[in-house]
Amino acid sequence: YELIDGVVMMSPRPAIKHQRISGNIYHELRTILKGRNCEPIQEIDLVLEQNNFVPDLMVVCDENLDEMIHYDKPPLIV
């Protein structure tokens, strides 16, 4: 689900093909970003301006995500 302008938006689970593609992109980004201050994150809540999104994948930089429940800044890539 996503919360956009106070409205709950429901989406079906992604198809297997979609998940494979997303996984491949995640793997490539992990490889490219290894040793840098950026990392790809999959399906974590992104809260911006009181809207809650759950992107398939995003890249965040210079953050310690270990203690976060959700992310509340614009990521580098979504």
PDB file with SEQRES, HELIX, SHEET and CRYST1 records, atoms N, CA, C and O in Angstrom:
SEQRES   1 A   78  TYR GLU LEU ILE ASP GLY VAL VAL MET MET SER PRO ARG          
SEQRES   2 A   78  PRO ALA ILE LYS HIS GLN ARG ILE SER GLY ASN ILE TYR          
SEQRES   3 A   78  HIS GLU LEU ARG THR ILE LEU LYS GLY ARG ASN CYS GLU          
SEQRES   4 A   78  PRO ILE GLN GLU ILE ASP LEU VAL LEU GLU GLN ASN ASN          
SEQRES   5 A   78  PHE VAL PRO ASP LEU MET VAL VAL CYS ASP GLU ASN LEU          
SEQRES   6 A   78  ASP GLU MET ILE HIS TYR ASP LYS PRO PRO LEU ILE VAL          
HELIX    1 AA1 ILE A   16  LEU A   33  1                                  18    
SHEET    1 AA1 4 VAL A   7  MET A   9  0                                        
SHEET    2 AA1 4 GLU A   2  ILE A   4 -1                                        
SHEET    3 AA1 4 ASN A  51  PHE A  53 -1                                        
SHEET    4 AA1 4 LEU A  46  LEU A  48 -1                                        
SHEET    1 AA2 2 CYS A  38  GLN A  42  0                                        
SHEET    2 AA2 2 LEU A  57  CYS A  61 -1                                        
CRYST1    1.000    1.000    1.000  90.00  90.00  90.00 P 1           1          
ATOM      1  N   TYR A   1       0.836  -1.186   0.000  1.00  0.00           N  
ATOM      2  CA  TYR A   1       0.000   0.000   0.000  1.00  0.00           C  
ATOM      3  C   TYR A   1       0.870   1.234   0.000  1.00  0.00           C  
ATOM      4  O   TYR A   1       2.045   1.185   0.363  1.00  0.00           O  
ATOM      5  N   GLU A   2       0.285   2.331  -0.408  1.00  0.00           N  
ATOM      6  CA  GLU A   2       0.925   3.638  -0.311  1.00  0.00           C  
ATOM      7  C   GLU A   2      -0.137   4.620   0.171  1.00  0.00           C  
ATOM      8  O   GLU A   2      -1.317   4.458  -0.139  1.00  0.00           O  
ATOM      9  N   LEU A   3       0.268   5.622   0.914  1.00  0.00           N  
ATOM     10  CA  LEU A   3      -0.634   6.660   1.382  1.00  0.00           C  
ATOM     11  C   LEU A   3      -0.270   7.941   0.644  1.00  0.00           C  
ATOM     12  O   LEU A   3       0.806   8.502   0.850  1.00  0.00           O  
ATOM     13  N   ILE A   4      -1.174   8.399  -0.216  1.00  0.00           N  
ATOM     14  CA  ILE A   4      -0.910   9.572  -1.044  1.00  0.00           C  
ATOM     15  C   ILE A   4      -2.045  10.562  -0.848  1.00  0.00           C  
ATOM     16  O   ILE A   4      -3.201  10.258  -1.142  1.00  0.00           O  
ATOM     17  N   ASP A   5      -1.714  11.751  -0.350  1.00  0.00           N  
ATOM     18  CA  ASP A   5      -2.699  12.791  -0.052  1.00  0.00           C  
ATOM     19  C   ASP A   5      -3.839  12.261   0.802  1.00  0.00           C  
ATOM     20  O   ASP A   5      -4.999  12.609   0.578  1.00  0.00           O  
ATOM     21  N   GLY A   6      -3.516  11.419   1.782  1.00  0.00           N  
ATOM     22  CA  GLY A   6      -4.508  10.890   2.708  1.00  0.00           C  
ATOM     23  C   GLY A   6      -5.331   9.724   2.178  1.00  0.00           C  
ATOM     24  O   GLY A   6      -6.217   9.225   2.873  1.00  0.00           O  
ATOM     25  N   VAL A   7      -5.051   9.286   0.963  1.00  0.00           N  
ATOM     26  CA  VAL A   7      -5.805   8.180   0.358  1.00  0.00           C  
ATOM     27  C   VAL A   7      -4.911   6.944   0.310  1.00  0.00           C  
ATOM     28  O   VAL A   7      -3.789   7.000  -0.193  1.00  0.00           O  
ATOM     29  N   VAL A   8      -5.415   5.829   0.836  1.00  0.00           N  
ATOM     30  CA  VAL A   8      -4.659   4.574   0.799  1.00  0.00           C  
ATOM     31  C   VAL A   8      -4.783   3.983  -0.604  1.00  0.00           C  
ATOM     32  O   VAL A   8      -5.886   3.738  -1.093  1.00  0.00           O  
ATOM     33  N   MET A   9      -3.637   3.758  -1.240  1.00  0.00           N  
ATOM     34  CA  MET A   9      -3.593   3.184  -2.585  1.00  0.00           C  
ATOM     35  C   MET A   9      -3.072   1.753  -2.465  1.00  0.00           C  
ATOM     36  O   MET A   9      -1.957   1.536  -1.991  1.00  0.00           O  
ATOM     37  N   MET A  10      -3.853   0.805  -2.882  1.00  0.00           N  
ATOM     38  CA  MET A  10      -3.458  -0.597  -2.815  1.00  0.00           C  
ATOM     39  C   MET A  10      -2.982  -1.048  -4.186  1.00  0.00           C  
ATOM     40  O   MET A  10      -3.565  -0.689  -5.208  1.00  0.00           O  
ATOM     41  N   SER A  11      -1.927  -1.831  -4.197  1.00  0.00           N  
ATOM     42  CA  SER A  11      -1.390  -2.387  -5.437  1.00  0.00           C  
ATOM     43  C   SER A  11      -1.204  -3.886  -5.238  1.00  0.00           C  
ATOM     44  O   SER A  11      -0.872  -4.330  -4.140  1.00  0.00           O  
ATOM     45  N   PRO A  12      -1.415  -4.659  -6.285  1.00  0.00           N  
ATOM     46  CA  PRO A  12      -1.167  -6.101  -6.145  1.00  0.00           C  
ATOM     47  C   PRO A  12       0.323  -6.374  -6.021  1.00  0.00           C  
ATOM     48  O   PRO A  12       1.142  -5.546  -6.422  1.00  0.00           O  
ATOM     49  N   ARG A  13       0.679  -7.524  -5.471  1.00  0.00           N  
ATOM     50  CA  ARG A  13       2.080  -7.921  -5.387  1.00  0.00           C  
ATOM     51  C   ARG A  13       2.650  -7.995  -6.796  1.00  0.00           C  
ATOM     52  O   ARG A  13       1.930  -8.347  -7.731  1.00  0.00           O  
ATOM     53  N   PRO A  14       3.913  -7.674  -6.966  1.00  0.00           N  
ATOM     54  CA  PRO A  14       4.516  -7.716  -8.297  1.00  0.00           C  
ATOM     55  C   PRO A  14       4.637  -9.143  -8.828  1.00  0.00           C  
ATOM     56  O   PRO A  14       4.733 -10.103  -8.064  1.00  0.00           O  
ATOM     57  N   ALA A  15       4.629  -9.253 -10.141  1.00  0.00           N  
ATOM     58  CA  ALA A  15       4.770 -10.551 -10.811  1.00  0.00           C  
ATOM     59  C   ALA A  15       6.211 -11.047 -10.667  1.00  0.00           C  
ATOM     60  O   ALA A  15       7.109 -10.272 -10.336  1.00  0.00           O  
ATOM     61  N   ILE A  16       6.422 -12.308 -10.909  1.00  0.00           N  
ATOM     62  CA  ILE A  16       7.746 -12.914 -10.798  1.00  0.00           C  
ATOM     63  C   ILE A  16       8.747 -12.223 -11.724  1.00  0.00           C  
ATOM     64  O   ILE A  16       9.876 -11.951 -11.318  1.00  0.00           O  
ATOM     65  N   LYS A  17       8.348 -11.939 -12.952  1.00  0.00           N  
ATOM     66  CA  LYS A  17       9.253 -11.273 -13.898  1.00  0.00           C  
ATOM     67  C   LYS A  17       9.699  -9.918 -13.347  1.00  0.00           C  
ATOM     68  O   LYS A  17      10.873  -9.560 -13.446  1.00  0.00           O  
ATOM     69  N   HIS A  18       8.775  -9.178 -12.775  1.00  0.00           N  
ATOM     70  CA  HIS A  18       9.082  -7.878 -12.177  1.00  0.00           C  
ATOM     71  C   HIS A  18      10.105  -8.045 -11.053  1.00  0.00           C  
ATOM     72  O   HIS A  18      11.061  -7.275 -10.964  1.00  0.00           O  
ATOM     73  N   GLN A  19       9.907  -9.043 -10.198  1.00  0.00           N  
ATOM     74  CA  GLN A  19      10.807  -9.280  -9.072  1.00  0.00           C  
ATOM     75  C   GLN A  19      12.205  -9.676  -9.551  1.00  0.00           C  
ATOM     76  O   GLN A  19      13.203  -9.265  -8.959  1.00  0.00           O  
ATOM     77  N   ARG A  20      12.279 -10.464 -10.606  1.00  0.00           N  
ATOM     78  CA  ARG A  20      13.585 -10.839 -11.163  1.00  0.00           C  
ATOM     79  C   ARG A  20      14.334  -9.614 -11.665  1.00  0.00           C  
ATOM     80  O   ARG A  20      15.523  -9.449 -11.390  1.00  0.00           O  
ATOM     81  N   ILE A  21      13.645  -8.767 -12.392  1.00  0.00           N  
ATOM     82  CA  ILE A  21      14.269  -7.553 -12.932  1.00  0.00           C  
ATOM     83  C   ILE A  21      14.719  -6.646 -11.786  1.00  0.00           C  
ATOM     84  O   ILE A  21      15.838  -6.132 -11.805  1.00  0.00           O  
ATOM     85  N   SER A  22      13.863  -6.449 -10.799  1.00  0.00           N  
ATOM     86  CA  SER A  22      14.203  -5.624  -9.650  1.00  0.00           C  
ATOM     87  C   SER A  22      15.409  -6.199  -8.905  1.00  0.00           C  
ATOM     88  O   SER A  22      16.298  -5.456  -8.489  1.00  0.00           O  
ATOM     89  N   GLY A  23      15.438  -7.511  -8.741  1.00  0.00           N  
ATOM     90  CA  GLY A  23      16.558  -8.167  -8.080  1.00  0.00           C  
ATOM     91  C   GLY A  23      17.852  -8.000  -8.856  1.00  0.00           C  
ATOM     92  O   GLY A  23      18.911  -7.781  -8.268  1.00  0.00           O  
ATOM     93  N   ASN A  24      17.770  -8.102 -10.170  1.00  0.00           N  
ATOM     94  CA  ASN A  24      18.961  -7.915 -11.009  1.00  0.00           C  
ATOM     95  C   ASN A  24      19.502  -6.493 -10.908  1.00  0.00           C  
ATOM     96  O   ASN A  24      20.713  -6.287 -10.826  1.00  0.00           O  
ATOM     97  N   ILE A  25      18.601  -5.519 -10.916  1.00  0.00           N  
ATOM     98  CA  ILE A  25      19.028  -4.120 -10.789  1.00  0.00           C  
ATOM     99  C   ILE A  25      19.656  -3.895  -9.418  1.00  0.00           C  
ATOM    100  O   ILE A  25      20.683  -3.225  -9.309  1.00  0.00           O  
ATOM    101  N   TYR A  26      19.047  -4.450  -8.374  1.00  0.00           N  
ATOM    102  CA  TYR A  26      19.592  -4.337  -7.025  1.00  0.00           C  
ATOM    103  C   TYR A  26      21.007  -4.920  -6.967  1.00  0.00           C  
ATOM    104  O   TYR A  26      21.918  -4.297  -6.421  1.00  0.00           O  
ATOM    105  N   HIS A  27      21.184  -6.101  -7.525  1.00  0.00           N  
ATOM    106  CA  HIS A  27      22.491  -6.755  -7.524  1.00  0.00           C  
ATOM    107  C   HIS A  27      23.541  -5.898  -8.235  1.00  0.00           C  
ATOM    108  O   HIS A  27      24.649  -5.724  -7.729  1.00  0.00           O  
ATOM    109  N   GLU A  28      23.193  -5.368  -9.399  1.00  0.00           N  
ATOM    110  CA  GLU A  28      24.137  -4.531 -10.148  1.00  0.00           C  
ATOM    111  C   GLU A  28      24.497  -3.269  -9.365  1.00  0.00           C  
ATOM    112  O   GLU A  28      25.662  -2.875  -9.319  1.00  0.00           O  
ATOM    113  N   LEU A  29      23.504  -2.643  -8.754  1.00  0.00           N  
ATOM    114  CA  LEU A  29      23.778  -1.442  -7.976  1.00  0.00           C  
ATOM    115  C   LEU A  29      24.649  -1.760  -6.762  1.00  0.00           C  
ATOM    116  O   LEU A  29      25.543  -0.978  -6.438  1.00  0.00           O  
ATOM    117  N   ARG A  30      24.414  -2.887  -6.080  1.00  0.00           N  
ATOM    118  CA  ARG A  30      25.268  -3.282  -4.944  1.00  0.00           C  
ATOM    119  C   ARG A  30      26.714  -3.424  -5.394  1.00  0.00           C  
ATOM    120  O   ARG A  30      27.637  -3.000  -4.699  1.00  0.00           O  
ATOM    121  N   THR A  31      26.900  -4.026  -6.568  1.00  0.00           N  
ATOM    122  CA  THR A  31      28.248  -4.226  -7.091  1.00  0.00           C  
ATOM    123  C   THR A  31      28.912  -2.889  -7.421  1.00  0.00           C  
ATOM    124  O   THR A  31      30.062  -2.653  -7.052  1.00  0.00           O  
ATOM    125  N   ILE A  32      28.191  -2.032  -8.106  1.00  0.00           N  
ATOM    126  CA  ILE A  32      28.731  -0.732  -8.520  1.00  0.00           C  
ATOM    127  C   ILE A  32      29.041   0.156  -7.316  1.00  0.00           C  
ATOM    128  O   ILE A  32      30.038   0.879  -7.320  1.00  0.00           O  
ATOM    129  N   LEU A  33      28.198   0.107  -6.289  1.00  0.00           N  
ATOM    130  CA  LEU A  33      28.324   1.010  -5.148  1.00  0.00           C  
ATOM    131  C   LEU A  33      29.166   0.447  -4.004  1.00  0.00           C  
ATOM    132  O   LEU A  33      29.351   1.121  -2.991  1.00  0.00           O  
ATOM    133  N   LYS A  34      29.671  -0.760  -4.148  1.00  0.00           N  
ATOM    134  CA  LYS A  34      30.464  -1.377  -3.084  1.00  0.00           C  
ATOM    135  C   LYS A  34      31.660  -0.483  -2.726  1.00  0.00           C  
ATOM    136  O   LYS A  34      32.403  -0.039  -3.602  1.00  0.00           O  
ATOM    137  N   GLY A  35      31.828  -0.229  -1.422  1.00  0.00           N  
ATOM    138  CA  GLY A  35      32.929   0.605  -0.956  1.00  0.00           C  
ATOM    139  C   GLY A  35      32.643   2.089  -0.999  1.00  0.00           C  
ATOM    140  O   GLY A  35      33.511   2.892  -0.654  1.00  0.00           O  
ATOM    141  N   ARG A  36      31.458   2.470  -1.409  1.00  0.00           N  
ATOM    142  CA  ARG A  36      31.079   3.892  -1.448  1.00  0.00           C  
ATOM    143  C   ARG A  36      30.087   4.183  -0.329  1.00  0.00           C  
ATOM    144  O   ARG A  36      29.673   3.274   0.391  1.00  0.00           O  
ATOM    145  N   ASN A  37      29.713   5.426  -0.186  1.00  0.00           N  
ATOM    146  CA  ASN A  37      28.775   5.809   0.872  1.00  0.00           C  
ATOM    147  C   ASN A  37      27.319   5.747   0.430  1.00  0.00           C  
ATOM    148  O   ASN A  37      26.454   6.353   1.063  1.00  0.00           O  
ATOM    149  N   CYS A  38      27.040   5.028  -0.640  1.00  0.00           N  
ATOM    150  CA  CYS A  38      25.675   4.883  -1.127  1.00  0.00           C  
ATOM    151  C   CYS A  38      25.316   3.399  -1.147  1.00  0.00           C  
ATOM    152  O   CYS A  38      26.180   2.544  -1.343  1.00  0.00           O  
ATOM    153  N   GLU A  39      24.028   3.104  -0.943  1.00  0.00           N  
ATOM    154  CA  GLU A  39      23.600   1.719  -1.029  1.00  0.00           C  
ATOM    155  C   GLU A  39      22.170   1.627  -1.546  1.00  0.00           C  
ATOM    156  O   GLU A  39      21.345   2.500  -1.274  1.00  0.00           O  
ATOM    157  N   PRO A  40      21.881   0.561  -2.296  1.00  0.00           N  
ATOM    158  CA  PRO A  40      20.511   0.337  -2.742  1.00  0.00           C  
ATOM    159  C   PRO A  40      19.709  -0.307  -1.619  1.00  0.00           C  
ATOM    160  O   PRO A  40      20.229  -1.134  -0.870  1.00  0.00           O  
ATOM    161  N   ILE A  41      18.461   0.070  -1.507  1.00  0.00           N  
ATOM    162  CA  ILE A  41      17.550  -0.464  -0.499  1.00  0.00           C  
ATOM    163  C   ILE A  41      16.272  -0.891  -1.214  1.00  0.00           C  
ATOM    164  O   ILE A  41      15.762  -0.171  -2.072  1.00  0.00           O  
ATOM    165  N   GLN A  42      15.761  -2.061  -0.858  1.00  0.00           N  
ATOM    166  CA  GLN A  42      14.537  -2.564  -1.484  1.00  0.00           C  
ATOM    167  C   GLN A  42      13.355  -2.442  -0.534  1.00  0.00           C  
ATOM    168  O   GLN A  42      13.467  -2.740   0.655  1.00  0.00           O  
ATOM    169  N   GLU A  43      12.230  -2.003  -1.068  1.00  0.00           N  
ATOM    170  CA  GLU A  43      10.918  -2.009  -0.421  1.00  0.00           C  
ATOM    171  C   GLU A  43      10.927  -1.560   1.031  1.00  0.00           C  
ATOM    172  O   GLU A  43      10.480  -2.287   1.919  1.00  0.00           O  
ATOM    173  N   ILE A  44      11.442  -0.349   1.267  1.00  0.00           N  
ATOM    174  CA  ILE A  44      11.366   0.272   2.592  1.00  0.00           C  
ATOM    175  C   ILE A  44      10.438   1.475   2.475  1.00  0.00           C  
ATOM    176  O   ILE A  44      10.382   2.115   1.425  1.00  0.00           O  
ATOM    177  N   ASP A  45       9.719   1.785   3.533  1.00  0.00           N  
ATOM    178  CA  ASP A  45       8.818   2.932   3.495  1.00  0.00           C  
ATOM    179  C   ASP A  45       9.606   4.216   3.246  1.00  0.00           C  
ATOM    180  O   ASP A  45      10.619   4.479   3.894  1.00  0.00           O  
ATOM    181  N   LEU A  46       9.127   4.990   2.311  1.00  0.00           N  
ATOM    182  CA  LEU A  46       9.665   6.306   1.991  1.00  0.00           C  
ATOM    183  C   LEU A  46       8.563   7.302   2.313  1.00  0.00           C  
ATOM    184  O   LEU A  46       7.506   7.286   1.682  1.00  0.00           O  
ATOM    185  N   VAL A  47       8.802   8.172   3.293  1.00  0.00           N  
ATOM    186  CA  VAL A  47       7.786   9.122   3.738  1.00  0.00           C  
ATOM    187  C   VAL A  47       8.245  10.526   3.360  1.00  0.00           C  
ATOM    188  O   VAL A  47       9.251  11.025   3.864  1.00  0.00           O  
ATOM    189  N   LEU A  48       7.489  11.147   2.467  1.00  0.00           N  
ATOM    190  CA  LEU A  48       7.786  12.502   2.005  1.00  0.00           C  
ATOM    191  C   LEU A  48       6.517  13.334   2.050  1.00  0.00           C  
ATOM    192  O   LEU A  48       5.496  12.950   1.480  1.00  0.00           O  
ATOM    193  N   GLU A  49       6.581  14.466   2.724  1.00  0.00           N  
ATOM    194  CA  GLU A  49       5.441  15.387   2.815  1.00  0.00           C  
ATOM    195  C   GLU A  49       4.161  14.664   3.221  1.00  0.00           C  
ATOM    196  O   GLU A  49       3.113  14.861   2.606  1.00  0.00           O  
ATOM    197  N   GLN A  50       4.243  13.833   4.251  1.00  0.00           N  
ATOM    198  CA  GLN A  50       3.124  13.073   4.813  1.00  0.00           C  
ATOM    199  C   GLN A  50       2.543  12.044   3.844  1.00  0.00           C  
ATOM    200  O   GLN A  50       1.451  11.525   4.077  1.00  0.00           O  
ATOM    201  N   ASN A  51       3.253  11.747   2.775  1.00  0.00           N  
ATOM    202  CA  ASN A  51       2.857  10.685   1.856  1.00  0.00           C  
ATOM    203  C   ASN A  51       3.796   9.508   2.085  1.00  0.00           C  
ATOM    204  O   ASN A  51       5.000   9.689   2.264  1.00  0.00           O  
ATOM    205  N   ASN A  52       3.240   8.308   2.079  1.00  0.00           N  
ATOM    206  CA  ASN A  52       4.004   7.096   2.336  1.00  0.00           C  
ATOM    207  C   ASN A  52       4.066   6.265   1.063  1.00  0.00           C  
ATOM    208  O   ASN A  52       3.036   5.824   0.553  1.00  0.00           O  
ATOM    209  N   PHE A  53       5.274   6.052   0.551  1.00  0.00           N  
ATOM    210  CA  PHE A  53       5.492   5.264  -0.654  1.00  0.00           C  
ATOM    211  C   PHE A  53       6.323   4.031  -0.299  1.00  0.00           C  
ATOM    212  O   PHE A  53       7.060   4.040   0.688  1.00  0.00           O  
ATOM    213  N   VAL A  54       6.207   2.994  -1.086  1.00  0.00           N  
ATOM    214  CA  VAL A  54       7.053   1.813  -0.928  1.00  0.00           C  
ATOM    215  C   VAL A  54       7.661   1.498  -2.293  1.00  0.00           C  
ATOM    216  O   VAL A  54       7.148   0.650  -3.023  1.00  0.00           O  
ATOM    217  N   PRO A  55       8.759   2.184  -2.639  1.00  0.00           N  
ATOM    218  CA  PRO A  55       9.369   1.930  -3.947  1.00  0.00           C  
ATOM    219  C   PRO A  55      10.030   0.554  -3.986  1.00  0.00           C  
ATOM    220  O   PRO A  55      10.482   0.042  -2.961  1.00  0.00           O  
ATOM    221  N   ASP A  56      10.080  -0.030  -5.165  1.00  0.00           N  
ATOM    222  CA  ASP A  56      10.751  -1.313  -5.344  1.00  0.00           C  
ATOM    223  C   ASP A  56      12.212  -1.209  -4.927  1.00  0.00           C  
ATOM    224  O   ASP A  56      12.770  -2.127  -4.325  1.00  0.00           O  
ATOM    225  N   LEU A  57      12.816  -0.081  -5.256  1.00  0.00           N  
ATOM    226  CA  LEU A  57      14.251   0.084  -5.048  1.00  0.00           C  
ATOM    227  C   LEU A  57      14.581   1.565  -4.997  1.00  0.00           C  
ATOM    228  O   LEU A  57      14.026   2.363  -5.752  1.00  0.00           O  
ATOM    229  N   MET A  58      15.487   1.925  -4.103  1.00  0.00           N  
ATOM    230  CA  MET A  58      15.990   3.289  -4.083  1.00  0.00           C  
ATOM    231  C   MET A  58      17.442   3.260  -3.631  1.00  0.00           C  
ATOM    232  O   MET A  58      17.885   2.300  -3.001  1.00  0.00           O  
ATOM    233  N   VAL A  59      18.173   4.310  -3.954  1.00  0.00           N  
ATOM    234  CA  VAL A  59      19.565   4.439  -3.553  1.00  0.00           C  
ATOM    235  C   VAL A  59      19.664   5.634  -2.623  1.00  0.00           C  
ATOM    236  O   VAL A  59      19.217   6.735  -2.946  1.00  0.00           O  
ATOM    237  N   VAL A  60      20.265   5.394  -1.451  1.00  0.00           N  
ATOM    238  CA  VAL A  60      20.483   6.469  -0.487  1.00  0.00           C  
ATOM    239  C   VAL A  60      21.972   6.569  -0.207  1.00  0.00           C  
ATOM    240  O   VAL A  60      22.699   5.579  -0.290  1.00  0.00           O  
ATOM    241  N   CYS A  61      22.415   7.769   0.124  1.00  0.00           N  
ATOM    242  CA  CYS A  61      23.842   8.018   0.344  1.00  0.00           C  
ATOM    243  C   CYS A  61      24.052   8.685   1.704  1.00  0.00           C  
ATOM    244  O   CYS A  61      23.199   9.422   2.198  1.00  0.00           O  
ATOM    245  N   ASP A  62      25.215   8.403   2.288  1.00  0.00           N  
ATOM    246  CA  ASP A  62      25.655   9.050   3.523  1.00  0.00           C  
ATOM    247  C   ASP A  62      24.645   8.914   4.653  1.00  0.00           C  
ATOM    248  O   ASP A  62      24.412   9.870   5.391  1.00  0.00           O  
ATOM    249  N   GLU A  63      24.042   7.739   4.796  1.00  0.00           N  
ATOM    250  CA  GLU A  63      23.065   7.504   5.854  1.00  0.00           C  
ATOM    251  C   GLU A  63      23.375   6.205   6.577  1.00  0.00           C  
ATOM    252  O   GLU A  63      23.847   5.247   5.964  1.00  0.00           O  
ATOM    253  N   ASN A  64      23.112   6.168   7.873  1.00  0.00           N  
ATOM    254  CA  ASN A  64      23.147   4.926   8.625  1.00  0.00           C  
ATOM    255  C   ASN A  64      21.707   4.440   8.743  1.00  0.00           C  
ATOM    256  O   ASN A  64      20.936   4.972   9.542  1.00  0.00           O  
ATOM    257  N   LEU A  65      21.349   3.456   7.971  1.00  0.00           N  
ATOM    258  CA  LEU A  65      19.972   2.993   7.893  1.00  0.00           C  
ATOM    259  C   LEU A  65      19.639   1.913   8.915  1.00  0.00           C  
ATOM    260  O   LEU A  65      18.487   1.489   8.999  1.00  0.00           O  
ATOM    261  N   ASP A  66      20.615   1.461   9.688  1.00  0.00           N  
ATOM    262  CA  ASP A  66      20.402   0.327  10.576  1.00  0.00           C  
ATOM    263  C   ASP A  66      19.289   0.543  11.600  1.00  0.00           C  
ATOM    264  O   ASP A  66      18.585  -0.407  11.941  1.00  0.00           O  
ATOM    265  N   GLU A  67      19.118   1.739  12.086  1.00  0.00           N  
ATOM    266  CA  GLU A  67      18.121   2.018  13.126  1.00  0.00           C  
ATOM    267  C   GLU A  67      16.826   2.620  12.572  1.00  0.00           C  
ATOM    268  O   GLU A  67      15.896   2.885  13.334  1.00  0.00           O  
ATOM    269  N   MET A  68      16.757   2.835  11.274  1.00  0.00           N  
ATOM    270  CA  MET A  68      15.585   3.505  10.690  1.00  0.00           C  
ATOM    271  C   MET A  68      14.430   2.539  10.461  1.00  0.00           C  
ATOM    272  O   MET A  68      14.625   1.391  10.063  1.00  0.00           O  
ATOM    273  N   ILE A  69      13.229   3.031  10.721  1.00  0.00           N  
ATOM    274  CA  ILE A  69      12.008   2.282  10.411  1.00  0.00           C  
ATOM    275  C   ILE A  69      11.528   2.663   9.021  1.00  0.00           C  
ATOM    276  O   ILE A  69      11.012   1.824   8.283  1.00  0.00           O  
ATOM    277  N   HIS A  70      11.698   3.915   8.671  1.00  0.00           N  
ATOM    278  CA  HIS A  70      11.365   4.407   7.331  1.00  0.00           C  
ATOM    279  C   HIS A  70      12.387   5.475   6.950  1.00  0.00           C  
ATOM    280  O   HIS A  70      13.167   5.936   7.784  1.00  0.00           O  
ATOM    281  N   TYR A  71      12.368   5.850   5.694  1.00  0.00           N  
ATOM    282  CA  TYR A  71      13.288   6.861   5.192  1.00  0.00           C  
ATOM    283  C   TYR A  71      12.472   8.099   4.854  1.00  0.00           C  
ATOM    284  O   TYR A  71      11.424   7.987   4.217  1.00  0.00           O  
ATOM    285  N   ASP A  72      12.934   9.287   5.270  1.00  0.00           N  
ATOM    286  CA  ASP A  72      12.110  10.480   5.110  1.00  0.00           C  
ATOM    287  C   ASP A  72      12.802  11.641   4.405  1.00  0.00           C  
ATOM    288  O   ASP A  72      12.491  12.807   4.647  1.00  0.00           O  
ATOM    289  N   LYS A  73      13.747  11.302   3.529  1.00  0.00           N  
ATOM    290  CA  LYS A  73      14.419  12.316   2.716  1.00  0.00           C  
ATOM    291  C   LYS A  73      14.345  11.877   1.254  1.00  0.00           C  
ATOM    292  O   LYS A  73      14.221  10.685   0.975  1.00  0.00           O  
ATOM    293  N   PRO A  74      14.417  12.812   0.334  1.00  0.00           N  
ATOM    294  CA  PRO A  74      14.461  12.381  -1.067  1.00  0.00           C  
ATOM    295  C   PRO A  74      15.709  11.553  -1.330  1.00  0.00           C  
ATOM    296  O   PRO A  74      16.820  12.029  -1.099  1.00  0.00           O  
ATOM    297  N   PRO A  75      15.548  10.318  -1.810  1.00  0.00           N  
ATOM    298  CA  PRO A  75      16.717   9.486  -2.111  1.00  0.00           C  
ATOM    299  C   PRO A  75      17.396   9.954  -3.391  1.00  0.00           C  
ATOM    300  O   PRO A  75      16.832  10.728  -4.164  1.00  0.00           O  
ATOM    301  N   LEU A  76      18.623   9.469  -3.601  1.00  0.00           N  
ATOM    302  CA  LEU A  76      19.360   9.806  -4.823  1.00  0.00           C  
ATOM    303  C   LEU A  76      18.618   9.285  -6.047  1.00  0.00           C  
ATOM    304  O   LEU A  76      18.455  10.002  -7.034  1.00  0.00           O  
ATOM    305  N   ILE A  77      18.169   8.034  -5.981  1.00  0.00           N  
ATOM    306  CA  ILE A  77      17.443   7.389  -7.089  1.00  0.00           C  
ATOM    307  C   ILE A  77      16.270   6.611  -6.504  1.00  0.00           C  
ATOM    308  O   ILE A  77      16.391   5.999  -5.443  1.00  0.00           O  
ATOM    309  N   VAL A  78      15.146   6.638  -7.192  1.00  0.00           N  
ATOM    310  CA  VAL A  78      13.997   5.788  -6.829  1.00  0.00           C  
ATOM    311  C   VAL A  78      13.647   4.970  -8.035  1.00  0.00           C  
ATOM    312  O   VAL A  78      12.711   4.171  -7.989  1.00  0.00           O  
TER     313      VAL A  78                                                      
END                                                                             
